[in-house]
Amino acid sequence: MIHQLLTTEYLFWLVAFLFYLLENIKLTKSNEVIITETLWGRLKPLISLNGFEFGGKEVNLLNPLTPFSSFFRLQVDSNRSHKEGYIRTARRIRLFESRILPFRVIGSIAFLYLVSGPFLTYYFGISGAFIILLPIHALCLIGALIFLLTLRKKLELSYADIAAIYFELLLVPAYMAAITKKIANKQAFQCDGFYFSLQKSADLESTKYEVSRKIDLLASFYDESDSRNRELKNYKSKLGLSDVEQ
């Protein structure tokens, strides 16, 4: 009986963490690029070359150990004005990163009590853990609502966006640790994803190789005579990736 009870208690925290982990899995279309923040706040493109898909979309895993980090979805569009779009997007991301600070703090606090839950359960039982953590979670909920409303315009969120985010936080408490990513997922940017990746990457040679390979993979879905195939090859040349090798 005791072992069954302990299993049930720890199962609660396991399910909670799985919900949080699920929020760090992002599905992208073939014409989308995920830009994520590293531990030190630098921007890094996630360009998948393994071909792993789910429901026809590529699977990208954000770092679940950095609840304070954001991510950004950028469309791949060879017809956009690269330089102008990049300047506007880089500026908007910088502003977003500065304005999201309160939610970084809230998400980090929520992550700490999420991972500390099993330890508190071990010493005080599940009821004792809830007594300790529920007031903290309630304060995070109140703080999240206050900052969502006061920073709504600066974060370019509609009231519908706020309602959707807050409903999810109420429905699944573990999502509080991913609040920064939930807000970031509501942002829209007008910049070519591959061009932005090449401009912002800390490891330019590696990113050149990954972008080049990715464009080749996209082109391989079309016949040589197809206009889309030629367009992708011209796009690759426009990015200066014609002769990239690893």
MODAFEN-V857859 format. One record per backbone hydrogen bond with DSSP energy under -1.0 kcal/mol. CO is the residue of the C=O (numbers start at 1). NH is the residue of the N-H. If there is no record, write none. Layout:
co=CO nh=NH
co=CO nh=NH
//
This chain:
co=1 nh=5
co=2 nh=6
co=3 nh=7
co=4 nh=8
co=5 nh=9
co=6 nh=10
co=7 nh=11
co=8 nh=12
co=10 nh=14
co=11 nh=15
co=12 nh=16
co=13 nh=17
co=14 nh=18
co=15 nh=19
co=16 nh=20
co=17 nh=21
co=18 nh=22
co=19 nh=23
co=21 nh=24
co=22 nh=25
co=24 nh=62
co=26 nh=60
co=28 nh=58
co=29 nh=32
co=31 nh=76
co=33 nh=74
co=34 nh=46
co=35 nh=72
co=36 nh=44
co=38 nh=41
co=42 nh=38
co=44 nh=36
co=52 nh=59
co=54 nh=57
co=57 nh=54
co=58 nh=28
co=60 nh=26
co=63 nh=66
co=66 nh=69
co=70 nh=37
co=72 nh=35
co=74 nh=33
co=75 nh=193
co=77 nh=80
co=81 nh=85
co=82 nh=86
co=83 nh=87
co=84 nh=88
co=85 nh=89
co=86 nh=90
co=87 nh=91
co=88 nh=92
co=89 nh=93
co=90 nh=94
co=91 nh=95
co=92 nh=96
co=93 nh=97
co=94 nh=98
co=95 nh=99
co=96 nh=100
co=100 nh=104
co=101 nh=105
co=102 nh=106
co=103 nh=107
co=104 nh=108
co=105 nh=109
co=106 nh=110
co=107 nh=111
co=108 nh=112
co=109 nh=113
co=110 nh=114
co=111 nh=115
co=112 nh=116
co=116 nh=120
co=117 nh=121
co=118 nh=122
co=119 nh=123
co=120 nh=124
co=121 nh=125
co=125 nh=129
co=126 nh=130
co=127 nh=131
co=128 nh=132
co=129 nh=133
co=130 nh=134
co=133 nh=137
co=134 nh=138
co=135 nh=139
co=136 nh=140
co=137 nh=141
co=138 nh=142
co=139 nh=143
co=140 nh=144
co=141 nh=145
co=142 nh=146
co=143 nh=147
co=144 nh=148
co=145 nh=149
co=146 nh=150
co=147 nh=151
co=151 nh=155
co=152 nh=157
co=153 nh=156
co=158 nh=162
co=159 nh=163
co=160 nh=164
co=161 nh=165
co=162 nh=166
co=163 nh=167
co=164 nh=168
co=165 nh=169
co=166 nh=170
co=167 nh=171
co=168 nh=172
co=172 nh=175
co=173 nh=176
co=174 nh=177
co=175 nh=178
co=176 nh=179
co=178 nh=182
co=179 nh=183
co=180 nh=184
co=181 nh=185
co=183 nh=186
co=184 nh=187
co=192 nh=196
co=193 nh=197
co=194 nh=198
co=195 nh=199
co=196 nh=200
co=197 nh=201
co=203 nh=207
co=204 nh=208
co=205 nh=209
co=206 nh=210
co=207 nh=211
co=208 nh=212
co=209 nh=213
co=210 nh=214
co=211 nh=215
co=212 nh=216
co=213 nh=217
co=214 nh=218
co=215 nh=219
co=216 nh=220
co=218 nh=221
co=219 nh=222
co=223 nh=226
co=226 nh=230
co=227 nh=231
co=228 nh=232
co=229 nh=233
co=230 nh=234
co=231 nh=235
co=232 nh=236
co=233 nh=237
co=234 nh=238
co=235 nh=239
co=236 nh=241
co=237 nh=240
co=241 nh=244
//
